[in-house]
Amino acid sequence: MKLLLWLAIAVFVIWVIRSNKSSNKTSAAAGTGRPDRSNKSNRQIEPMLQCAHCGVYVPVSETVTDASGKVFCSDDHRLQHARS
Ligand SMILES: [Zn+2]
């Protein structure tokens, strides 16, 4: 019976070692997901431009520019600034 107990302990130890190795693999796989996070941080770094009408800072990709190169936060402000 003692032999069976030792065998069970040995199997348990091997199972713990294997599960630790597999958890290392999953953490390495999670590491491959990190470039996605860096992409998100790159979006946060996106330069901000000030609206010529209301003065609000807007990400470059969301800005509207008129013929003279002035930057606006929205098409409405571009039209309002053209009228004034
Ligand atoms: Zn504006």
PDB file of the backbone (N, CA, C, O) and the ligand in Angstrom, with CONECT records:
HET     ZN  A 101       1
ATOM      1  N   MET A   1       0.821  -1.217   0.000  1.00  0.00           N
ATOM      2  CA  MET A   1       0.000   0.000   0.000  1.00  0.00           C
ATOM      3  C   MET A   1       0.852   1.263   0.000  1.00  0.00           C
ATOM      4  O   MET A   1       0.497   2.264  -0.624  1.00  0.00           O
ATOM      5  N   LYS A   2       2.004   1.206   0.721  1.00  0.00           N
ATOM      6  CA  LYS A   2       2.900   2.371   0.766  1.00  0.00           C
ATOM      7  C   LYS A   2       3.423   2.710  -0.619  1.00  0.00           C
ATOM      8  O   LYS A   2       3.575   3.880  -0.970  1.00  0.00           O
ATOM      9  N   LEU A   3       3.699   1.657  -1.414  1.00  0.00           N
ATOM     10  CA  LEU A   3       4.196   1.862  -2.776  1.00  0.00           C
ATOM     11  C   LEU A   3       3.173   2.631  -3.596  1.00  0.00           C
ATOM     12  O   LEU A   3       3.532   3.516  -4.373  1.00  0.00           O
ATOM     13  N   LEU A   4       1.905   2.297  -3.426  1.00  0.00           N
ATOM     14  CA  LEU A   4       0.828   2.962  -4.150  1.00  0.00           C
ATOM     15  C   LEU A   4       0.747   4.435  -3.749  1.00  0.00           C
ATOM     16  O   LEU A   4       0.502   5.304  -4.585  1.00  0.00           O
ATOM     17  N   LEU A   5       0.963   4.708  -2.427  1.00  0.00           N
ATOM     18  CA  LEU A   5       0.943   6.087  -1.923  1.00  0.00           C
ATOM     19  C   LEU A   5       2.071   6.896  -2.552  1.00  0.00           C
ATOM     20  O   LEU A   5       1.854   8.018  -3.011  1.00  0.00           O
ATOM     21  N   TRP A   6       3.286   6.324  -2.575  1.00  0.00           N
ATOM     22  CA  TRP A   6       4.440   6.997  -3.186  1.00  0.00           C
ATOM     23  C   TRP A   6       4.203   7.229  -4.675  1.00  0.00           C
ATOM     24  O   TRP A   6       4.582   8.269  -5.214  1.00  0.00           O
ATOM     25  N   LEU A   7       3.570   6.248  -5.342  1.00  0.00           N
ATOM     26  CA  LEU A   7       3.274   6.382  -6.765  1.00  0.00           C
ATOM     27  C   LEU A   7       2.302   7.549  -6.981  1.00  0.00           C
ATOM     28  O   LEU A   7       2.454   8.331  -7.919  1.00  0.00           O
ATOM     29  N   ALA A   8       1.300   7.653  -6.095  1.00  0.00           N
ATOM     30  CA  ALA A   8       0.331   8.736  -6.191  1.00  0.00           C
ATOM     31  C   ALA A   8       1.010  10.087  -5.988  1.00  0.00           C
ATOM     32  O   ALA A   8       0.706  11.051  -6.692  1.00  0.00           O
ATOM     33  N   ILE A   9       1.939  10.158  -5.011  1.00  0.00           N
ATOM     34  CA  ILE A   9       2.677  11.397  -4.751  1.00  0.00           C
ATOM     35  C   ILE A   9       3.531  11.757  -5.971  1.00  0.00           C
ATOM     36  O   ILE A   9       3.592  12.920  -6.371  1.00  0.00           O
ATOM     37  N   ALA A  10       4.199  10.735  -6.568  1.00  0.00           N
ATOM     38  CA  ALA A  10       5.050  10.966  -7.741  1.00  0.00           C
ATOM     39  C   ALA A  10       4.217  11.496  -8.900  1.00  0.00           C
ATOM     40  O   ALA A  10       4.622  12.438  -9.581  1.00  0.00           O
ATOM     41  N   VAL A  11       3.051  10.893  -9.124  1.00  0.00           N
ATOM     42  CA  VAL A  11       2.155  11.343 -10.199  1.00  0.00           C
ATOM     43  C   VAL A  11       1.703  12.779  -9.929  1.00  0.00           C
ATOM     44  O   VAL A  11       1.629  13.599 -10.844  1.00  0.00           O
ATOM     45  N   PHE A  12       1.400  13.076  -8.647  1.00  0.00           N
ATOM     46  CA  PHE A  12       0.958  14.425  -8.270  1.00  0.00           C
ATOM     47  C   PHE A  12       2.051  15.453  -8.538  1.00  0.00           C
ATOM     48  O   PHE A  12       1.785  16.534  -9.065  1.00  0.00           O
ATOM     49  N   VAL A  13       3.307  15.101  -8.163  1.00  0.00           N
ATOM     50  CA  VAL A  13       4.439  16.018  -8.369  1.00  0.00           C
ATOM     51  C   VAL A  13       4.656  16.267  -9.859  1.00  0.00           C
ATOM     52  O   VAL A  13       4.863  17.405 -10.282  1.00  0.00           O
ATOM     53  N   ILE A  14       4.609  15.186 -10.657  1.00  0.00           N
ATOM     54  CA  ILE A  14       4.786  15.330 -12.120  1.00  0.00           C
ATOM     55  C   ILE A  14       3.678  16.216 -12.686  1.00  0.00           C
ATOM     56  O   ILE A  14       3.930  17.045 -13.560  1.00  0.00           O
ATOM     57  N   TRP A  15       2.433  16.040 -12.181  1.00  0.00           N
ATOM     58  CA  TRP A  15       1.287  16.815 -12.674  1.00  0.00           C
ATOM     59  C   TRP A  15       1.464  18.306 -12.334  1.00  0.00           C
ATOM     60  O   TRP A  15       1.139  19.181 -13.137  1.00  0.00           O
ATOM     61  N   VAL A  16       1.992  18.576 -11.115  1.00  0.00           N
ATOM     62  CA  VAL A  16       2.223  19.973 -10.701  1.00  0.00           C
ATOM     63  C   VAL A  16       3.279  20.616 -11.589  1.00  0.00           C
ATOM     64  O   VAL A  16       3.120  21.753 -12.032  1.00  0.00           O
ATOM     65  N   ILE A  17       4.392  19.861 -11.856  1.00  0.00           N
ATOM     66  CA  ILE A  17       5.471  20.394 -12.701  1.00  0.00           C
ATOM     67  C   ILE A  17       4.948  20.683 -14.106  1.00  0.00           C
ATOM     68  O   ILE A  17       5.251  21.723 -14.691  1.00  0.00           O
ATOM     69  N   ARG A  18       4.151  19.741 -14.642  1.00  0.00           N
ATOM     70  CA  ARG A  18       3.613  19.922 -16.003  1.00  0.00           C
ATOM     71  C   ARG A  18       2.655  21.121 -16.067  1.00  0.00           C
ATOM     72  O   ARG A  18       2.673  21.893 -17.026  1.00  0.00           O
ATOM     73  N   SER A  19       1.809  21.264 -15.016  1.00  0.00           N
ATOM     74  CA  SER A  19       0.857  22.384 -15.019  1.00  0.00           C
ATOM     75  C   SER A  19       1.591  23.720 -14.893  1.00  0.00           C
ATOM     76  O   SER A  19       1.148  24.729 -15.441  1.00  0.00           O
ATOM     77  N   ASN A  20       2.728  23.724 -14.160  1.00  0.00           N
ATOM     78  CA  ASN A  20       3.548  24.947 -14.087  1.00  0.00           C
ATOM     79  C   ASN A  20       4.133  25.294 -15.453  1.00  0.00           C
ATOM     80  O   ASN A  20       4.160  26.458 -15.853  1.00  0.00           O
ATOM     81  N   LYS A  21       4.610  24.249 -16.174  1.00  0.00           N
ATOM     82  CA  LYS A  21       5.178  24.485 -17.501  1.00  0.00           C
ATOM     83  C   LYS A  21       4.125  25.028 -18.458  1.00  0.00           C
ATOM     84  O   LYS A  21       4.388  25.945 -19.235  1.00  0.00           O
ATOM     85  N   SER A  22       2.912  24.441 -18.390  1.00  0.00           N
ATOM     86  CA  SER A  22       1.848  24.882 -19.297  1.00  0.00           C
ATOM     87  C   SER A  22       1.405  26.301 -18.955  1.00  0.00           C
ATOM     88  O   SER A  22       1.028  27.066 -19.842  1.00  0.00           O
ATOM     89  N   SER A  23       1.450  26.662 -17.641  1.00  0.00           N
ATOM     90  CA  SER A  23       1.084  28.028 -17.259  1.00  0.00           C
ATOM     91  C   SER A  23       2.120  29.017 -17.765  1.00  0.00           C
ATOM     92  O   SER A  23       1.791  30.159 -18.087  1.00  0.00           O
ATOM     93  N   ASN A  24       3.411  28.566 -17.836  1.00  0.00           N
ATOM     94  CA  ASN A  24       4.440  29.420 -18.424  1.00  0.00           C
ATOM     95  C   ASN A  24       4.163  29.657 -19.905  1.00  0.00           C
ATOM     96  O   ASN A  24       4.375  30.752 -20.427  1.00  0.00           O
ATOM     97  N   LYS A  25       3.679  28.592 -20.576  1.00  0.00           N
ATOM     98  CA  LYS A  25       3.363  28.722 -21.995  1.00  0.00           C
ATOM     99  C   LYS A  25       2.212  29.706 -22.202  1.00  0.00           C
ATOM    100  O   LYS A  25       2.236  30.521 -23.124  1.00  0.00           O
ATOM    101  N   THR A  26       1.183  29.615 -21.313  1.00  0.00           N
ATOM    102  CA  THR A  26       0.036  30.513 -21.464  1.00  0.00           C
ATOM    103  C   THR A  26       0.445  31.952 -21.186  1.00  0.00           C
ATOM    104  O   THR A  26      -0.070  32.873 -21.820  1.00  0.00           O
ATOM    105  N   SER A  27       1.378  32.163 -20.232  1.00  0.00           N
ATOM    106  CA  SER A  27       1.830  33.523 -19.972  1.00  0.00           C
ATOM    107  C   SER A  27       2.654  34.046 -21.145  1.00  0.00           C
ATOM    108  O   SER A  27       2.632  35.240 -21.444  1.00  0.00           O
ATOM    109  N   ALA A  28       3.391  33.134 -21.814  1.00  0.00           N
ATOM    110  CA  ALA A  28       4.136  33.535 -23.008  1.00  0.00           C
ATOM    111  C   ALA A  28       3.164  33.882 -24.127  1.00  0.00           C
ATOM    112  O   ALA A  28       3.397  34.816 -24.895  1.00  0.00           O
ATOM    113  N   ALA A  29       2.057  33.114 -24.216  1.00  0.00           N
ATOM    114  CA  ALA A  29       1.044  33.402 -25.227  1.00  0.00           C
ATOM    115  C   ALA A  29       0.370  34.739 -24.924  1.00  0.00           C
ATOM    116  O   ALA A  29       0.010  35.479 -25.839  1.00  0.00           O
ATOM    117  N   ALA A  30       0.201  35.046 -23.633  1.00  0.00           N
ATOM    118  CA  ALA A  30      -0.378  36.340 -23.259  1.00  0.00           C
ATOM    119  C   ALA A  30       0.587  37.461 -23.638  1.00  0.00           C
ATOM    120  O   ALA A  30       0.165  38.579 -23.936  1.00  0.00           O
ATOM    121  N   GLY A  31       1.891  37.152 -23.626  1.00  0.00           N
ATOM    122  CA  GLY A  31       2.888  38.137 -24.022  1.00  0.00           C
ATOM    123  C   GLY A  31       2.755  38.517 -25.483  1.00  0.00           C
ATOM    124  O   GLY A  31       3.052  39.649 -25.864  1.00  0.00           O
ATOM    125  N   THR A  32       2.305  37.565 -26.312  1.00  0.00           N
ATOM    126  CA  THR A  32       2.116  37.871 -27.730  1.00  0.00           C
ATOM    127  C   THR A  32       0.940  38.826 -27.913  1.00  0.00           C
ATOM    128  O   THR A  32       0.828  39.484 -28.948  1.00  0.00           O
ATOM    129  N   GLY A  33       0.053  38.904 -26.902  1.00  0.00           N
ATOM    130  CA  GLY A  33      -1.079  39.819 -26.991  1.00  0.00           C
ATOM    131  C   GLY A  33      -0.697  41.249 -26.657  1.00  0.00           C
ATOM    132  O   GLY A  33      -1.499  42.168 -26.826  1.00  0.00           O
ATOM    133  N   ARG A  34       0.530  41.440 -26.181  1.00  0.00           N
ATOM    134  CA  ARG A  34       0.954  42.785 -25.766  1.00  0.00           C
ATOM    135  C   ARG A  34       1.064  43.794 -26.916  1.00  0.00           C
ATOM    136  O   ARG A  34       0.782  44.972 -26.701  1.00  0.00           O
ATOM    137  N   PRO A  35       1.463  43.382 -28.128  1.00  0.00           N
ATOM    138  CA  PRO A  35       1.512  44.369 -29.227  1.00  0.00           C
ATOM    139  C   PRO A  35       0.174  45.079 -29.444  1.00  0.00           C
ATOM    140  O   PRO A  35       0.150  46.234 -29.869  1.00  0.00           O
ATOM    141  N   ASP A  36      -0.953  44.389 -29.153  1.00  0.00           N
ATOM    142  CA  ASP A  36      -2.256  45.035 -29.270  1.00  0.00           C
ATOM    143  C   ASP A  36      -2.362  46.201 -28.296  1.00  0.00           C
ATOM    144  O   ASP A  36      -2.885  47.264 -28.631  1.00  0.00           O
ATOM    145  N   ARG A  37      -1.847  45.979 -27.067  1.00  0.00           N
ATOM    146  CA  ARG A  37      -1.893  47.053 -26.067  1.00  0.00           C
ATOM    147  C   ARG A  37      -1.033  48.234 -26.509  1.00  0.00           C
ATOM    148  O   ARG A  37      -1.410  49.391 -26.320  1.00  0.00           O
ATOM    149  N   SER A  38       0.139  47.932 -27.107  1.00  0.00           N
ATOM    150  CA  SER A  38       1.021  49.011 -27.549  1.00  0.00           C
ATOM    151  C   SER A  38       0.369  49.780 -28.693  1.00  0.00           C
ATOM    152  O   SER A  38       0.582  50.984 -28.833  1.00  0.00           O
ATOM    153  N   ASN A  39      -0.433  49.083 -29.519  1.00  0.00           N
ATOM    154  CA  ASN A  39      -1.161  49.776 -30.585  1.00  0.00           C
ATOM    155  C   ASN A  39      -2.159  50.764 -29.994  1.00  0.00           C
ATOM    156  O   ASN A  39      -2.323  51.873 -30.504  1.00  0.00           O
ATOM    157  N   LYS A  40      -2.831  50.351 -28.903  1.00  0.00           N
ATOM    158  CA  LYS A  40      -3.788  51.239 -28.245  1.00  0.00           C
ATOM    159  C   LYS A  40      -3.078  52.463 -27.681  1.00  0.00           C
ATOM    160  O   LYS A  40      -3.591  53.580 -27.756  1.00  0.00           O
ATOM    161  N   SER A  41      -1.870  52.239 -27.103  1.00  0.00           N
ATOM    162  CA  SER A  41      -1.123  53.365 -26.549  1.00  0.00           C
ATOM    163  C   SER A  41      -0.649  54.287 -27.662  1.00  0.00           C
ATOM    164  O   SER A  41      -0.521  55.493 -27.454  1.00  0.00           O
ATOM    165  N   ASN A  42      -0.383  53.726 -28.857  1.00  0.00           N
ATOM    166  CA  ASN A  42       0.001  54.560 -29.996  1.00  0.00           C
ATOM    167  C   ASN A  42      -1.144  55.480 -30.387  1.00  0.00           C
ATOM    168  O   ASN A  42      -0.913  56.621 -30.788  1.00  0.00           O
ATOM    169  N   ARG A  43      -2.385  54.995 -30.274  1.00  0.00           N
ATOM    170  CA  ARG A  43      -3.546  55.840 -30.572  1.00  0.00           C
ATOM    171  C   ARG A  43      -3.634  56.997 -29.579  1.00  0.00           C
ATOM    172  O   ARG A  43      -4.012  58.111 -29.941  1.00  0.00           O
ATOM    173  N   GLN A  44      -3.275  56.716 -28.306  1.00  0.00           N
ATOM    174  CA  GLN A  44      -3.325  57.766 -27.293  1.00  0.00           C
ATOM    175  C   GLN A  44      -2.266  58.839 -27.556  1.00  0.00           C
ATOM    176  O   GLN A  44      -2.438  59.999 -27.180  1.00  0.00           O
ATOM    177  N   ILE A  45      -1.161  58.434 -28.211  1.00  0.00           N
ATOM    178  CA  ILE A  45      -0.070  59.367 -28.506  1.00  0.00           C
ATOM    179  C   ILE A  45      -0.443  60.270 -29.685  1.00  0.00           C
ATOM    180  O   ILE A  45       0.211  61.289 -29.910  1.00  0.00           O
ATOM    181  N   GLU A  46      -1.491  59.908 -30.442  1.00  0.00           N
ATOM    182  CA  GLU A  46      -1.913  60.673 -31.623  1.00  0.00           C
ATOM    183  C   GLU A  46      -1.954  62.173 -31.315  1.00  0.00           C
ATOM    184  O   GLU A  46      -2.558  62.588 -30.325  1.00  0.00           O
ATOM    185  N   PRO A  47      -1.310  62.988 -32.165  1.00  0.00           N
ATOM    186  CA  PRO A  47      -1.245  64.430 -31.894  1.00  0.00           C
ATOM    187  C   PRO A  47      -2.619  65.086 -31.866  1.00  0.00           C
ATOM    188  O   PRO A  47      -3.528  64.690 -32.595  1.00  0.00           O
ATOM    189  N   MET A  48      -2.752  66.100 -31.009  1.00  0.00           N
ATOM    190  CA  MET A  48      -4.009  66.820 -30.856  1.00  0.00           C
ATOM    191  C   MET A  48      -3.869  68.208 -31.490  1.00  0.00           C
ATOM    192  O   MET A  48      -2.859  68.884 -31.296  1.00  0.00           O
ATOM    193  N   LEU A  49      -4.882  68.627 -32.245  1.00  0.00           N
ATOM    194  CA  LEU A  49      -4.886  69.958 -32.857  1.00  0.00           C
ATOM    195  C   LEU A  49      -6.045  70.762 -32.284  1.00  0.00           C
ATOM    196  O   LEU A  49      -7.088  70.208 -31.939  1.00  0.00           O
ATOM    197  N   GLN A  50      -5.846  72.099 -32.186  1.00  0.00           N
ATOM    198  CA  GLN A  50      -6.844  72.965 -31.580  1.00  0.00           C
ATOM    199  C   GLN A  50      -7.827  73.462 -32.638  1.00  0.00           C
ATOM    200  O   GLN A  50      -7.424  73.883 -33.722  1.00  0.00           O
ATOM    201  N   CYS A  51      -9.114  73.410 -32.313  1.00  0.00           N
ATOM    202  CA  CYS A  51     -10.154  73.912 -33.202  1.00  0.00           C
ATOM    203  C   CYS A  51     -10.031  75.439 -33.307  1.00  0.00           C
ATOM    204  O   CYS A  51      -9.951  76.125 -32.288  1.00  0.00           O
ATOM    205  N   ALA A  52     -10.014  75.971 -34.543  1.00  0.00           N
ATOM    206  CA  ALA A  52      -9.865  77.416 -34.755  1.00  0.00           C
ATOM    207  C   ALA A  52     -11.119  78.172 -34.323  1.00  0.00           C
ATOM    208  O   ALA A  52     -11.077  79.394 -34.175  1.00  0.00           O
ATOM    209  N   HIS A  53     -12.243  77.464 -34.115  1.00  0.00           N
ATOM    210  CA  HIS A  53     -13.498  78.128 -33.757  1.00  0.00           C
ATOM    211  C   HIS A  53     -13.742  78.116 -32.245  1.00  0.00           C
ATOM    212  O   HIS A  53     -13.973  79.172 -31.655  1.00  0.00           O
ATOM    213  N   CYS A  54     -13.697  76.940 -31.608  1.00  0.00           N
ATOM    214  CA  CYS A  54     -14.028  76.843 -30.177  1.00  0.00           C
ATOM    215  C   CYS A  54     -12.800  76.598 -29.294  1.00  0.00           C
ATOM    216  O   CYS A  54     -12.897  76.718 -28.073  1.00  0.00           O
ATOM    217  N   GLY A  55     -11.652  76.258 -29.880  1.00  0.00           N
ATOM    218  CA  GLY A  55     -10.430  76.087 -29.102  1.00  0.00           C
ATOM    219  C   GLY A  55     -10.262  74.719 -28.465  1.00  0.00           C
ATOM    220  O   GLY A  55      -9.316  74.500 -27.708  1.00  0.00           O
ATOM    221  N   VAL A  56     -11.166  73.798 -28.761  1.00  0.00           N
ATOM    222  CA  VAL A  56     -11.078  72.450 -28.205  1.00  0.00           C
ATOM    223  C   VAL A  56     -10.005  71.661 -28.944  1.00  0.00           C
ATOM    224  O   VAL A  56      -9.877  71.760 -30.165  1.00  0.00           O
ATOM    225  N   TYR A  57      -9.223  70.864 -28.180  1.00  0.00           N
ATOM    226  CA  TYR A  57      -8.197  70.022 -28.793  1.00  0.00           C
ATOM    227  C   TYR A  57      -8.822  68.715 -29.256  1.00  0.00           C
ATOM    228  O   TYR A  57      -9.519  68.048 -28.492  1.00  0.00           O
ATOM    229  N   VAL A  58      -8.571  68.350 -30.519  1.00  0.00           N
ATOM    230  CA  VAL A  58      -9.169  67.174 -31.146  1.00  0.00           C
ATOM    231  C   VAL A  58      -8.060  66.318 -31.755  1.00  0.00           C
ATOM    232  O   VAL A  58      -7.094  66.862 -32.290  1.00  0.00           O
ATOM    233  N   PRO A  59      -8.183  64.950 -31.681  1.00  0.00           N
ATOM    234  CA  PRO A  59      -7.195  64.092 -32.354  1.00  0.00           C
ATOM    235  C   PRO A  59      -7.145  64.394 -33.854  1.00  0.00           C
ATOM    236  O   PRO A  59      -8.171  64.675 -34.473  1.00  0.00           O
ATOM    237  N   VAL A  60      -5.944  64.334 -34.428  1.00  0.00           N
ATOM    238  CA  VAL A  60      -5.738  64.699 -35.842  1.00  0.00           C
ATOM    239  C   VAL A  60      -6.713  63.973 -36.765  1.00  0.00           C
ATOM    240  O   VAL A  60      -7.225  64.559 -37.719  1.00  0.00           O
ATOM    241  N   SER A  61      -6.972  62.676 -36.474  1.00  0.00           N
ATOM    242  CA  SER A  61      -7.825  61.881 -37.356  1.00  0.00           C
ATOM    243  C   SER A  61      -9.274  62.366 -37.339  1.00  0.00           C
ATOM    244  O   SER A  61     -10.032  62.052 -38.257  1.00  0.00           O
ATOM    245  N   GLU A  62      -9.685  63.140 -36.297  1.00  0.00           N
ATOM    246  CA  GLU A  62     -11.071  63.601 -36.188  1.00  0.00           C
ATOM    247  C   GLU A  62     -11.231  65.070 -36.576  1.00  0.00           C
ATOM    248  O   GLU A  62     -12.329  65.621 -36.493  1.00  0.00           O
ATOM    249  N   THR A  63     -10.143  65.697 -36.996  1.00  0.00           N
ATOM    250  CA  THR A  63     -10.208  67.121 -37.325  1.00  0.00           C
ATOM    251  C   THR A  63     -10.763  67.335 -38.731  1.00  0.00           C
ATOM    252  O   THR A  63     -10.720  66.442 -39.577  1.00  0.00           O
ATOM    253  N   VAL A  64     -11.288  68.544 -38.960  1.00  0.00           N
ATOM    254  CA  VAL A  64     -11.763  68.966 -40.280  1.00  0.00           C
ATOM    255  C   VAL A  64     -10.967  70.212 -40.648  1.00  0.00           C
ATOM    256  O   VAL A  64     -10.860  71.144 -39.851  1.00  0.00           O
ATOM    257  N   THR A  65     -10.408  70.227 -41.858  1.00  0.00           N
ATOM    258  CA  THR A  65      -9.638  71.404 -42.295  1.00  0.00           C
ATOM    259  C   THR A  65     -10.367  72.084 -43.445  1.00  0.00           C
ATOM    260  O   THR A  65     -10.978  71.430 -44.291  1.00  0.00           O
ATOM    261  N   ASP A  66     -10.289  73.432 -43.457  1.00  0.00           N
ATOM    262  CA  ASP A  66     -10.920  74.170 -44.559  1.00  0.00           C
ATOM    263  C   ASP A  66      -9.877  74.465 -45.638  1.00  0.00           C
ATOM    264  O   ASP A  66      -8.739  74.004 -45.548  1.00  0.00           O
ATOM    265  N   ALA A  67     -10.271  75.243 -46.670  1.00  0.00           N
ATOM    266  CA  ALA A  67      -9.396  75.497 -47.821  1.00  0.00           C
ATOM    267  C   ALA A  67      -8.114  76.223 -47.410  1.00  0.00           C
ATOM    268  O   ALA A  67      -7.063  76.022 -48.018  1.00  0.00           O
ATOM    269  N   SER A  68      -8.203  77.083 -46.358  1.00  0.00           N
ATOM    270  CA  SER A  68      -7.023  77.856 -45.937  1.00  0.00           C
ATOM    271  C   SER A  68      -6.117  77.064 -44.995  1.00  0.00           C
ATOM    272  O   SER A  68      -5.076  77.567 -44.571  1.00  0.00           O
ATOM    273  N   GLY A  69      -6.506  75.819 -44.661  1.00  0.00           N
ATOM    274  CA  GLY A  69      -5.672  74.967 -43.822  1.00  0.00           C
ATOM    275  C   GLY A  69      -5.971  75.074 -42.344  1.00  0.00           C
ATOM    276  O   GLY A  69      -5.276  74.463 -41.531  1.00  0.00           O
ATOM    277  N   LYS A  70      -7.024  75.860 -41.961  1.00  0.00           N
ATOM    278  CA  LYS A  70      -7.417  75.967 -40.552  1.00  0.00           C
ATOM    279  C   LYS A  70      -8.051  74.655 -40.101  1.00  0.00           C
ATOM    280  O   LYS A  70      -8.712  73.964 -40.876  1.00  0.00           O
ATOM    281  N   VAL A  71      -7.831  74.330 -38.821  1.00  0.00           N
ATOM    282  CA  VAL A  71      -8.281  73.054 -38.278  1.00  0.00           C
ATOM    283  C   VAL A  71      -9.510  73.280 -37.407  1.00  0.00           C
ATOM    284  O   VAL A  71      -9.548  74.222 -36.614  1.00  0.00           O
ATOM    285  N   PHE A  72     -10.517  72.416 -37.553  1.00  0.00           N
ATOM    286  CA  PHE A  72     -11.747  72.506 -36.760  1.00  0.00           C
ATOM    287  C   PHE A  72     -12.092  71.149 -36.177  1.00  0.00           C
ATOM    288  O   PHE A  72     -11.691  70.108 -36.697  1.00  0.00           O
ATOM    289  N   CYS A  73     -12.859  71.183 -35.064  1.00  0.00           N
ATOM    290  CA  CYS A  73     -13.225  69.942 -34.384  1.00  0.00           C
ATOM    291  C   CYS A  73     -14.352  69.233 -35.118  1.00  0.00           C
ATOM    292  O   CYS A  73     -14.499  68.016 -35.001  1.00  0.00           O
ATOM    293  N   SER A  74     -15.148  69.981 -35.872  1.00  0.00           N
ATOM    294  CA  SER A  74     -16.279  69.376 -36.576  1.00  0.00           C
ATOM    295  C   SER A  74     -16.601  70.202 -37.819  1.00  0.00           C
ATOM    296  O   SER A  74     -16.147  71.338 -37.957  1.00  0.00           O
ATOM    297  N   ASP A  75     -17.380  69.624 -38.709  1.00  0.00           N
ATOM    298  CA  ASP A  75     -17.782  70.332 -39.927  1.00  0.00           C
ATOM    299  C   ASP A  75     -18.663  71.532 -39.589  1.00  0.00           C
ATOM    300  O   ASP A  75     -18.622  72.552 -40.275  1.00  0.00           O
ATOM    301  N   ASP A  76     -19.478  71.401 -38.504  1.00  0.00           N
ATOM    302  CA  ASP A  76     -20.333  72.521 -38.066  1.00  0.00           C
ATOM    303  C   ASP A  76     -19.499  73.746 -37.728  1.00  0.00           C
ATOM    304  O   ASP A  76     -19.824  74.860 -38.139  1.00  0.00           O
ATOM    305  N   HIS A  77     -18.408  73.536 -36.970  1.00  0.00           N
ATOM    306  CA  HIS A  77     -17.560  74.664 -36.574  1.00  0.00           C
ATOM    307  C   HIS A  77     -16.826  75.234 -37.760  1.00  0.00           C
ATOM    308  O   HIS A  77     -16.555  76.435 -37.791  1.00  0.00           O
ATOM    309  N   ARG A  78     -16.491  74.405 -38.751  1.00  0.00           N
ATOM    310  CA  ARG A  78     -15.851  74.910 -39.973  1.00  0.00           C
ATOM    311  C   ARG A  78     -16.816  75.874 -40.696  1.00  0.00           C
ATOM    312  O   ARG A  78     -16.417  76.943 -41.159  1.00  0.00           O
ATOM    313  N   LEU A  79     -18.100  75.463 -40.776  1.00  0.00           N
ATOM    314  CA  LEU A  79     -19.105  76.304 -41.451  1.00  0.00           C
ATOM    315  C   LEU A  79     -19.380  77.563 -40.639  1.00  0.00           C
ATOM    316  O   LEU A  79     -19.488  78.649 -41.209  1.00  0.00           O
ATOM    317  N   GLN A  80     -19.498  77.434 -39.295  1.00  0.00           N
ATOM    318  CA  GLN A  80     -19.759  78.596 -38.436  1.00  0.00           C
ATOM    319  C   GLN A  80     -18.614  79.589 -38.524  1.00  0.00           C
ATOM    320  O   GLN A  80     -18.845  80.798 -38.539  1.00  0.00           O
ATOM    321  N   HIS A  81     -17.359  79.088 -38.583  1.00  0.00           N
ATOM    322  CA  HIS A  81     -16.199  79.969 -38.660  1.00  0.00           C
ATOM    323  C   HIS A  81     -16.159  80.667 -40.015  1.00  0.00           C
ATOM    324  O   HIS A  81     -15.722  81.815 -40.093  1.00  0.00           O
ATOM    325  N   ALA A  82     -16.603  80.007 -41.084  1.00  0.00           N
ATOM    326  CA  ALA A  82     -16.622  80.596 -42.425  1.00  0.00           C
ATOM    327  C   ALA A  82     -17.658  81.725 -42.487  1.00  0.00           C
ATOM    328  O   ALA A  82     -17.455  82.726 -43.175  1.00  0.00           O
ATOM    329  N   ARG A  83     -18.780  81.551 -41.754  1.00  0.00           N
ATOM    330  CA  ARG A  83     -19.844  82.566 -41.753  1.00  0.00           C
ATOM    331  C   ARG A  83     -19.413  83.813 -40.984  1.00  0.00           C
ATOM    332  O   ARG A  83     -19.736  84.928 -41.396  1.00  0.00           O
ATOM    333  N   SER A  84     -18.693  83.647 -39.874  1.00  0.00           N
ATOM    334  CA  SER A  84     -18.330  84.775 -39.007  1.00  0.00           C
ATOM    335  C   SER A  84     -17.221  85.636 -39.603  1.00  0.00           C
ATOM    336  O   SER A  84     -16.808  86.622 -38.992  1.00  0.00           O
TER     337      SER A  84
HETATM  338 ZN    ZN A 101     -14.814  73.509 -32.465  1.00  0.00          ZN2+
END
